[in-house]
Amino acid sequence: MNVAPWPAIAAGIAQTTGVPFKLESRTPAGGGCINECYRVAGAGQTFFVKLNSAARLAMFEAEHDGLAEIAATATIRVPKPVCTGADAQHAWLVLEHIQPGEARTGSMARLGEALAQLHRVTSAKFGWRRDNTIGATPQINTETGDWINFWREHRLCFQLALAAHNGAPSTLVTSGERLAADFSKLFASIDIKPSLLHGDLWGGNAAFDRSGAPLVFDPAVYYGHREADIAMTELFGGFSADFHAAYRAAFPLDAGYAVRKQLYNLYHVLNHFNLFGGGYAAQAQALIDGLLAEV
């Protein structure tokens, strides 16, 4: 029998916040293609709820912790994580509900400055204390002191292995493996610190509140090379010239970024192939070919 999770969700909200909560309304909300999303309200309180199968509890727990990690820096606003939970059939994540607004004059620049501040938060090692997901794909965050090995093993080679399993052309996999052996040449003479990254910073995961202040959400948090976040802001668009100028003014990028960004975006293009198939294989091959020409 499919038992509705809403009484348990309401009880979890009340237990976590310490304020009684009785769910009075539930409205479907946009939230991507992975989860069902709702705005729930009662007694003057409103929350945002993500709902999925019970097997997705760990995904929600990691997202909860990632949002908390960013929130603790006080650099850029995220929806405050409230609680996670599960029953026999469902898992859920409850977040602060933020009324969306529009970008105003200076909003994109503020986003760039805030991201630069986030990237100045560092750790002793690359990775994170737990694994999470990039979209619906597992993302391995085993901590290490070596960025090159981290990116090779836990990002590029991980996605290449998935691509091979998912029927990618053998030429793509073979050339990708050759790139994995050689790409360290792209990092000569730069000092990389483990910066706190959003991890999945495309245009759909950034917005503005009613005052025009920036916020980000749906993170895939880990500590890594900050260029990986900036590269993704260029992959699908949605970030203005004001954003990029403000970021660079606050935290200039190293020489060679224009090439390295292709390496970082290859991870996301391969992930899109693994999730959706289609033309992403050709896009990944083009990125690999361009990078091999540089090494």
Protein Blocks (a to p, Z undefined) as FASTA:
>chain_A
ZZdfklmmmmmmmmmnopacddfbdcdddebjkbccddddeehiacddddddfklmmmmm
mmmmmmmmmmmnomaccdddfbdcddfkbccddddddddddddehklmmmmmmmmmmmmp
ccfbecdfbdcdehjbccdfbdcfbfklmmmmmmmmmmmmmmmmnopafklmmmmmmmmm
mmmmmmgoiacdddddehlacfklgccdfkopacdehiacddddfklmmmmmmmngoiaf
klmmmmmmmoccdehklmmmmmmmmmmmmmmmmmngmjllmmmmmmmmmmmmmZZ
